[in-house]
């Protein structure tokens, strides 16, 4: 009886924790009806364009767990703090077009006078537990107090390393418009955001949030979920067309045919921001290898590639700087321009996007 009571108490504690606000909410009502009308929602969940197993064929959970526990051969985290700079985002000239990267997949853009923030994770970790998946020392140089009013907050999907509860909650007074995929708005509504500030899109939807600014909601090859039930919100990429720029916001994605199709339909792009990190042969369909990141940028017809999804968290088994080393080597072979700014440094969107190899001194 004592054992049964302990098990019951543990199950109850887990359920209470999983129902806490940080996990967000599942779509109901009209939002759920709209989800069910999507051509990409079948058998109770969203689906990729092509068959996409989470694990590579022949790979099982216990194999992956064993590697995480026992494979200590790689430099998963840097030996020294990551170098960074601090750009004053609030005093930037309104006619200046630039991007500031905060590590991993978080970045701020000022383009044609609009202030844009993508997947901000600034709380020091990327999981429901503050003591796990902690950011590297030196990477948390910005807080939500450093941001001006945000015209567009883009959220590509609801994984913890892209949608951070504490960060977006602190940003709430500053955000004018949230742009995200179907279902993600349920999280924001539970967190107290006004419904009229949340725009949720299906793949191939198009919107004009302000005159001259067009957003094409586009596919990615990934998955979603903050709790036990996966794929209840739609993972996204976006083509942002402004009066003077064409920018591809890639989110997380394995390699697939959508890159070439997007390049033909919406390219060429001045800049493509693509994931380049947290890859592994064990889950090759949901994250790209660095060489595939370069190939994706070429397929998108991008003039410059900014590789992200690295340099802040260890979510895989590769060395922390392996993504940028492999990506720069591959880009050099192809002649693709590669932007690799230090965290916090200003990337001029009208420049060539080349920087020193800052990671070599870490």
LUMSELUM-370337 format. One line per 4 residues: number of its first residue (from 1); for each residue y, z, x negated of C-alpha. Coordinates in Angstrom, 3 decimals. Example, Ala and Ser with C-alpha at 12.3 -4.5 7.8 and 13.67 -1.06 7.14 Angstrom:
1	-4.500 7.800 -12.300 ~ -1.060 7.140 -13.670
//
This chain:
1	0.000 0.000 0.000 ~ 2.370 0.815 -2.863 ~ 1.646 -2.588 -4.423 ~ 2.278 -4.322 -1.087
5	5.576 -2.491 -0.685 ~ 6.662 -3.449 -4.201 ~ 5.791 -7.101 -3.599 ~ 7.630 -7.065 -0.258
9	10.693 -5.497 -1.868 ~ 10.644 -8.111 -4.637 ~ 10.342 -10.979 -2.150 ~ 13.183 -9.532 -0.068
13	15.387 -9.137 -3.154 ~ 14.754 -12.758 -4.156 ~ 15.561 -14.009 -0.656 ~ 18.772 -11.993 -0.532
17	19.799 -13.291 -3.948 ~ 18.947 -16.895 -3.062 ~ 21.092 -16.567 0.066 ~ 24.140 -15.372 -1.859
21	27.336 -17.418 -1.730 ~ 26.965 -18.876 -5.199 ~ 24.021 -20.984 -4.012 ~ 26.152 -22.711 -1.390
25	24.747 -23.901 1.917 ~ 22.437 -26.484 3.458 ~ 23.987 -29.101 5.744 ~ 23.800 -28.510 9.477
29	25.336 -29.961 12.642 ~ 27.362 -33.162 12.350 ~ 27.045 -33.181 8.568 ~ 23.246 -33.187 8.822
33	23.353 -35.938 11.456 ~ 25.414 -38.096 9.111 ~ 22.967 -37.428 6.272 ~ 20.026 -38.497 8.419
37	21.782 -41.792 9.187 ~ 21.931 -42.637 5.475 ~ 19.633 -45.420 4.312 ~ 18.944 -43.305 1.216
41	17.643 -40.272 3.141 ~ 13.962 -40.432 4.012 ~ 11.215 -37.920 4.738 ~ 13.614 -34.984 4.638
45	15.413 -35.699 1.345 ~ 17.579 -38.197 -0.486 ~ 15.784 -40.847 -2.549 ~ 16.659 -42.866 -5.643
49	16.884 -46.648 -5.507 ~ 13.574 -46.876 -7.372 ~ 10.642 -44.527 -7.755 ~ 11.841 -41.682 -9.988
53	9.387 -38.920 -10.873 ~ 11.048 -35.801 -12.239 ~ 8.484 -35.615 -15.023 ~ 7.155 -38.501 -17.088
57	3.650 -39.620 -16.190 ~ 1.021 -37.285 -17.639 ~ 3.495 -34.431 -18.195 ~ 2.990 -31.137 -16.397
61	5.230 -28.111 -15.898 ~ 3.235 -25.869 -18.224 ~ 3.519 -28.399 -21.068 ~ 7.301 -28.388 -20.706
65	7.367 -24.578 -20.473 ~ 5.264 -24.279 -23.618 ~ 7.659 -26.503 -25.561 ~ 10.676 -24.508 -24.410
69	9.076 -21.227 -25.462 ~ 7.376 -22.169 -28.709 ~ 9.163 -25.239 -30.144 ~ 11.816 -23.744 -32.411
73	11.974 -26.614 -34.893 ~ 15.318 -28.029 -33.694 ~ 18.879 -26.717 -34.111 ~ 19.303 -26.216 -30.368
77	22.675 -24.485 -30.795 ~ 25.327 -24.916 -33.507 ~ 25.317 -22.443 -36.395 ~ 29.079 -21.989 -36.155
81	31.642 -22.035 -33.304 ~ 32.507 -25.485 -31.967 ~ 36.010 -26.551 -33.096 ~ 38.486 -27.248 -30.326
85	42.107 -27.914 -29.519 ~ 44.340 -26.793 -26.669 ~ 46.368 -29.441 -24.830 ~ 49.039 -28.205 -22.435
89	47.996 -29.948 -19.224 ~ 50.886 -28.601 -17.175 ~ 53.696 -30.022 -19.311 ~ 52.274 -33.508 -19.911
93	54.677 -36.361 -19.182 ~ 53.851 -37.757 -15.726 ~ 53.753 -41.349 -17.003 ~ 51.185 -40.542 -19.729
97	47.582 -41.649 -19.140 ~ 45.087 -39.452 -20.953 ~ 41.762 -37.608 -20.732 ~ 40.800 -34.151 -22.002
101	37.126 -33.248 -22.366 ~ 36.006 -29.630 -22.024 ~ 32.454 -30.099 -23.294 ~ 29.319 -31.056 -21.346
105	30.367 -33.132 -18.290 ~ 33.712 -31.488 -17.499 ~ 36.923 -33.421 -18.078 ~ 40.487 -33.819 -16.830
109	42.320 -37.113 -16.456 ~ 45.916 -37.973 -15.765 ~ 46.039 -41.590 -14.625 ~ 49.007 -43.391 -13.057
113	50.531 -40.043 -12.128 ~ 47.412 -38.592 -10.473 ~ 45.740 -35.469 -11.830 ~ 41.957 -35.697 -11.668
117	39.248 -33.170 -12.551 ~ 35.530 -33.948 -12.844 ~ 32.602 -31.475 -12.654 ~ 34.456 -28.447 -14.072
121	32.243 -25.677 -15.495 ~ 34.476 -23.114 -17.201 ~ 32.774 -19.787 -16.486 ~ 30.761 -19.555 -19.701
125	27.318 -20.373 -18.337 ~ 25.499 -23.019 -16.299 ~ 23.024 -21.139 -14.131 ~ 22.965 -18.615 -11.275
129	22.532 -15.856 -13.877 ~ 25.506 -15.120 -16.139 ~ 23.240 -14.104 -19.013 ~ 21.370 -17.446 -19.193
133	22.357 -20.998 -20.227 ~ 25.431 -19.685 -21.957 ~ 28.049 -21.986 -23.437 ~ 28.338 -22.385 -27.197
137	30.938 -20.218 -28.944 ~ 34.244 -22.047 -29.227 ~ 33.793 -24.272 -26.175 ~ 35.538 -22.112 -23.554
141	39.150 -22.606 -24.606 ~ 40.377 -23.507 -21.112 ~ 40.514 -21.451 -17.947 ~ 41.473 -22.425 -14.431
145	44.958 -21.014 -15.100 ~ 45.564 -23.906 -17.495 ~ 45.408 -26.559 -14.780 ~ 48.252 -28.027 -12.738
149	47.762 -29.030 -9.108 ~ 44.683 -31.254 -8.842 ~ 44.968 -34.413 -6.737 ~ 41.257 -35.296 -6.852
153	38.348 -33.033 -7.732 ~ 35.256 -35.191 -8.290 ~ 31.857 -33.483 -8.016 ~ 28.994 -35.821 -8.916
157	26.193 -33.503 -7.728 ~ 25.439 -29.857 -7.105 ~ 23.473 -28.805 -10.195 ~ 24.787 -25.632 -11.820
161	26.021 -27.468 -14.922 ~ 28.228 -29.694 -12.740 ~ 29.215 -27.515 -9.791 ~ 30.220 -24.035 -10.925
165	30.869 -21.544 -8.142 ~ 33.287 -19.319 -10.051 ~ 35.287 -22.245 -11.432 ~ 35.810 -24.110 -8.158
169	36.558 -20.869 -6.303 ~ 39.359 -20.075 -8.766 ~ 40.656 -23.655 -8.455 ~ 40.763 -23.590 -4.649
173	44.557 -23.088 -4.305 ~ 45.193 -26.025 -6.642 ~ 42.846 -28.671 -5.203 ~ 44.275 -31.263 -2.825
177	41.170 -33.410 -2.292 ~ 37.455 -33.038 -3.110 ~ 35.496 -36.277 -3.577 ~ 31.732 -35.890 -3.609
181	28.393 -37.007 -2.179 ~ 26.877 -36.448 1.239 ~ 25.877 -32.840 1.842 ~ 27.849 -31.220 -0.973
185	30.654 -30.327 1.415 ~ 28.435 -27.646 2.957 ~ 28.730 -25.669 -0.275 ~ 32.503 -25.954 -0.313
189	32.867 -24.973 3.322 ~ 30.813 -21.828 2.742 ~ 33.131 -21.063 -0.162 ~ 36.176 -21.226 2.096
193	37.555 -24.697 1.422 ~ 39.235 -26.394 4.364 ~ 37.131 -29.149 5.905 ~ 39.977 -31.650 5.783
197	40.127 -31.375 1.980 ~ 36.488 -32.498 1.534 ~ 35.551 -36.189 1.468 ~ 31.779 -36.834 1.322
201	30.430 -40.296 0.641 ~ 27.211 -42.272 0.757 ~ 26.383 -44.850 -1.897 ~ 28.444 -48.033 -1.471
205	31.134 -46.332 0.599 ~ 34.709 -47.162 -0.370 ~ 37.853 -45.104 0.181 ~ 41.550 -45.230 -0.659
209	42.674 -41.589 -0.931 ~ 46.202 -42.725 -1.840 ~ 47.882 -46.139 -1.911 ~ 46.729 -48.038 -4.996
213	43.856 -45.645 -5.734 ~ 40.428 -46.869 -4.653 ~ 37.158 -44.951 -4.999 ~ 33.818 -46.742 -4.828
217	30.958 -44.275 -4.265 ~ 27.997 -45.615 -6.213 ~ 24.367 -44.818 -7.065 ~ 22.921 -42.813 -9.916
221	19.295 -42.117 -10.820 ~ 18.887 -38.368 -10.706 ~ 18.252 -35.533 -8.236 ~ 20.074 -32.516 -6.787
225	19.620 -28.915 -5.729 ~ 20.934 -25.414 -6.415 ~ 17.937 -23.539 -5.002 ~ 14.291 -24.131 -4.198
229	14.773 -27.201 -1.988 ~ 15.723 -30.345 -3.853 ~ 17.580 -33.510 -2.915 ~ 19.461 -32.202 0.119
233	22.763 -33.546 -1.238 ~ 23.364 -36.990 -2.706 ~ 23.952 -37.420 -6.456 ~ 26.717 -39.868 -7.260
237	28.576 -42.053 -9.680 ~ 32.039 -43.422 -8.934 ~ 34.196 -46.396 -9.815 ~ 37.802 -45.227 -9.815
241	40.260 -48.115 -9.539 ~ 43.903 -47.154 -10.093 ~ 46.982 -49.388 -10.300 ~ 46.410 -49.899 -14.045
245	42.910 -48.615 -14.919 ~ 39.255 -49.075 -14.028 ~ 37.201 -45.979 -14.890 ~ 33.505 -45.338 -14.314
249	32.574 -41.708 -13.621 ~ 28.876 -41.662 -14.370 ~ 27.611 -38.182 -13.511 ~ 23.960 -37.671 -14.456
253	21.617 -40.643 -14.379 ~ 18.516 -42.100 -15.914 ~ 18.655 -45.746 -16.874 ~ 18.101 -48.260 -14.073
257	19.298 -51.570 -12.665 ~ 22.327 -50.031 -10.954 ~ 24.370 -50.123 -14.165 ~ 24.220 -53.898 -14.423
261	24.847 -54.328 -10.697 ~ 27.875 -52.028 -10.833 ~ 29.191 -53.857 -13.900 ~ 28.978 -57.181 -12.087
265	30.578 -55.884 -8.879 ~ 33.261 -53.496 -10.162 ~ 33.658 -54.106 -13.889 ~ 34.881 -54.636 -16.430
269	35.826 -50.985 -16.954 ~ 38.461 -49.706 -19.347 ~ 36.381 -46.564 -19.810 ~ 32.855 -45.498 -18.863
273	32.057 -41.776 -18.966 ~ 28.286 -41.486 -19.253 ~ 25.781 -38.718 -19.855 ~ 24.402 -38.486 -23.388
277	22.440 -35.303 -23.818 ~ 19.786 -32.981 -22.370 ~ 17.308 -35.859 -22.535 ~ 13.616 -35.501 -23.334
281	10.571 -37.753 -23.363 ~ 9.125 -35.408 -20.720 ~ 11.802 -36.382 -18.137 ~ 12.804 -39.863 -19.285
285	13.587 -41.158 -15.771 ~ 16.346 -38.691 -14.863 ~ 18.316 -38.576 -18.142 ~ 19.092 -41.352 -20.598
289	18.296 -41.430 -24.282 ~ 21.484 -42.005 -26.356 ~ 20.543 -45.627 -27.033 ~ 20.222 -46.167 -23.281
293	23.679 -44.638 -22.796 ~ 25.135 -47.337 -25.043 ~ 23.104 -49.996 -23.220 ~ 24.388 -48.686 -19.881
297	28.007 -48.936 -21.056 ~ 27.410 -52.526 -22.135 ~ 25.765 -53.323 -18.785 ~ 28.791 -51.805 -17.039
301	31.037 -54.109 -19.106 ~ 32.941 -51.117 -20.431 ~ 35.521 -51.546 -23.182 ~ 35.107 -47.914 -24.321
305	32.329 -45.368 -23.836 ~ 32.894 -41.612 -23.663 ~ 29.502 -39.884 -24.052 ~ 29.365 -36.493 -22.325
309	26.708 -33.954 -21.222 ~ 26.475 -32.480 -24.728 ~ 28.188 -29.961 -27.070 ~ 28.345 -27.010 -24.672
313	24.925 -26.027 -23.279 ~ 21.326 -26.338 -24.476 ~ 19.296 -27.660 -21.544 ~ 16.738 -29.582 -23.576
317	14.896 -29.416 -26.909 ~ 16.965 -31.772 -29.050 ~ 19.367 -30.603 -31.760 ~ 22.790 -29.880 -30.313
321	24.473 -32.759 -32.210 ~ 21.627 -35.288 -31.983 ~ 23.102 -37.066 -28.918 ~ 26.359 -38.031 -30.620
325	24.648 -38.937 -33.906 ~ 22.284 -41.335 -32.157 ~ 24.978 -42.717 -29.835 ~ 27.435 -43.466 -32.655
329	24.701 -45.183 -34.657 ~ 23.717 -47.354 -31.691 ~ 27.331 -48.162 -30.792 ~ 27.967 -49.277 -34.374
333	25.101 -51.772 -34.083 ~ 26.508 -53.277 -30.894 ~ 30.227 -53.138 -31.656 ~ 30.947 -50.947 -28.621
337	34.013 -48.698 -28.897 ~ 32.977 -45.059 -28.727 ~ 35.340 -42.178 -27.935 ~ 34.236 -38.814 -29.329
341	37.194 -36.445 -29.016 ~ 37.026 -32.811 -30.000 ~ 36.910 -30.444 -27.015 ~ 40.467 -30.040 -25.726
345	41.910 -32.979 -27.665 ~ 43.927 -35.611 -25.840 ~ 42.258 -39.017 -25.489 ~ 44.944 -41.636 -24.906
349	43.600 -43.974 -22.223 ~ 45.806 -46.752 -23.566 ~ 44.496 -46.362 -27.142 ~ 41.317 -47.303 -28.964
353	39.560 -43.975 -28.400 ~ 38.326 -43.492 -31.970 ~ 38.219 -40.032 -33.532 ~ 36.996 -38.213 -36.625
357	33.364 -37.075 -36.668 ~ 34.307 -33.461 -36.032 ~ 30.710 -32.350 -35.396 ~ 29.756 -33.009 -39.017
361	31.713 -29.933 -40.133 ~ 30.026 -27.511 -37.689
//
